[in-house]
Amino acid sequence: MGDRFTEDLVALLPNLRRFALSLCRRPDVADDLVQITAERAFAARDRFDPTTRLDAWLFRILRNAWIDHTRRVVTQGTTVDIADMPEAVVVDGVRETEAHLMLKRTWAAMAELPEDQREVMMLVCVDELSYREAAEVIGVPIGTVMSRLARARLALSSRLGIK
């Protein structure tokens, strides 16, 4: 299980980072969360049930790491990250520019969603978890996932002017 588990874990790192970014919206913190998740998963690999989806298990670990992090930040006080700088993006052509602008608008609109809706949208629409798997990751009933996702989709389409 060791080699296959490691390969599968490495293959899921981009998905984990994307989910971490949706939670914390800071690349440095997202990277830390992904590292913590990988370390915890590797340490607990003997407790992973191979009959379940590895990505759902990893998302759950990452979400718990995020909760731990936010609890620590509350007691830590205010911090300033000197590395926060806008990233320059170079694109060629009209299509690339339009696609980049639409993606930027979409991410901005998603960032405005309430955290519970954004979290469900990332798990179901971006990371392609089933409603049941997303419900297990978040720890809510499947109906709650469905209603949060419906509200998130409506809010997102409204913000983007898509009817």
Secondary structure by P-SEA (a helix, b strand, c coil): caaaaaaaaaaaaaaaaaaaaaacccaaaaaaaaaaaaaaaaaacccccccccaaaaaaaaaaaaaaaaaaaaaaacccccccbbbbbbbbccaaaaaaaaaaaaaaaaaaaccaaaaaaaaacccccccaaaaaaaacccaaaaaaaaaaaaaaaaaaaccc
